[in-house]
Amino acid sequence: MNMDDLKLSCHELSLPVTEKCNPISRDIDRVNGKQMVQILRRCDAEIFEKKDHDPFHQRLYSSAVIQTMVDVAKRVEMMLRDPEESVIVLSGCGTSGRIAFLLVTSFNEMMKAQKQKQICSYIIAGGDRAMLTSQEAPEDDPALGAHTLEKICAGKKHVLFIGISCGMSAPFVAGQLDFCLQHLDIFTPVLLGFNPVHMARSEPMQGCSFHFKDVAERMTAEQRHEKAFVLNPVLGAEAISGSSRMKGGSATKIILESILLAGHEAAFRGKRTTPECISGWITASEMVYETTYSHSDELAALIHQAGESLRMKAHVYYIGWGTLGIIGLTDASECVPTYGADFDDIRGFINNGFREMKNKEGDLSCLGPEFVIGHKDFVDTILPSLSQNDMVLFLFAVNDDLHEVTALADQVRRRTSNLHAIAHDLEKFTIPETVCNMFGTILRITWPFSSEEVNSVVMRQRWELSTKWCLNAISTGAHVLKGKVYMNYMIDLRVSNSKLYTRAINILQRFTGCSKSECVRALLRAIYSTEDLSEDMTSADVWKHTDAANRRDRVVPTALVMIQCGCTLTEARHHLDCHPVIRDAVNACFNSSKTKSTVD
Ligand code: F6P
């Protein structure tokens, strides 16, 4: 191993698991749709990996993790038995907050249907608008997190608080956990994340004397007295480095659904929560994983199709029903911060718009075009100008209104044949062939459950998870095919909060092999758009940098080219202008610097 490789592996070792580069997907930017599906399949398999004797990390099936899930499910049961005085709060930022919203909504719906009090509540950093757009700055504010939590728990005697931060890094969540730790007479805090505690983030947080890792360690100490719980199985690195919407989001859904449902069964059906029943729920999710990826040909065809649309600067529209519509909206909105996409590159729509979402703040459609989400809006605003290059993907299940599905598909077909579907049905209750035949590619999964399960929340949750895996593969694959990804790094990330600032520096170190201080300087030159950094700029805190970076495009690629080619800001920008595809720009820059160093 030469010196550069050694430096590289030391740098990689220093990163938390959730920020590492996954060796499985290292070449994802150079493969076709079919191979991409296999790569994603192998990355997702790591969620369920059983490494019984892994001395370093606990996994989802590890007995300690399952036991903590049992303990938390028992707290859920206690809360459900005392609904007047209790509340269960799920909170997170970005995808973690969106999953919190989805879980709370479906759990509350189930409670309502059974005439029980709805005691679950969600918090998403930045409020409901963060469900459809990326609101990165509130994620950095611990005081805001604590204040929001305090407000929704006012007057309650028992609060089970579940703070989700996949990377164990979000200050918003750290502030909430710290608040709970100060009020353990009322609050039982749970931290859900996917790094070992010693890898939790230890950088300073705005206006705080402690950092995330301090909080995680205090939580671990309280766990010994069953006053707090840390649930942190390791899932392996993400397929696109740091993109916790993928495995992190899926595992959050799997773990919290199991806990909530186990608690519910114990409270209302007298079914004691045991490690066996928790691992049974996880195995059921593993079966969903296997069934979904067994449709790899259709999935590859959909990735290819979506990639073609994006490459032609056309659009992908997800038209979903019920919670499958929410999965579509979530996946689409995540493409903006993850791939620097425009909000209308991939867009989601749901039947009945906000009425179907049932979010706390109600109809947000007046906030702007990103918030226009109903099928009717699709028909009124998109359909008239839909072209053959635009891909339309329906997301529905056998118990959705198939007349509505057929009528809308008919309308779309009059404008384009680029119409496809992901559809779920049951062996004893299938979608009629006449409906299936309306779609070019239909990824139809016929689940081996009885027809009595058709209206059950559990069935729907499995369909949601399956659809999430498919859409994550489609939107990731399409952006990779568009050339947005270099190796398995999303290089052109928006540096809009402190976590992303640190990630940007890591990426620069990873690719240039330069020291941290050299990478910071190049990044700041790109952020402040100057060759001469002033003292004010270099000494400003990270929140000032992210505020400035949020208003600028291509900061990381610009810094990368400046370092790699030893050129000025203007030259770096010119280089990027000549190569609009990020992967080509980076390749060209590495090639030219190789030639230069050979000549030197
Ligand atoms: O700030 C961006 C982001 O990385 C989102 O993409 C992500 O969903 C969110 O932060 C939350 O991350 P975590 O769950 O690790 O706190």
Residues whose N, C-alpha, C, O or C-beta is under 5 A from the ligand:
A	BS01	F6P	C93 G94 T95 S96 E136 I164 S165 C166 G167 M168 A170 S244
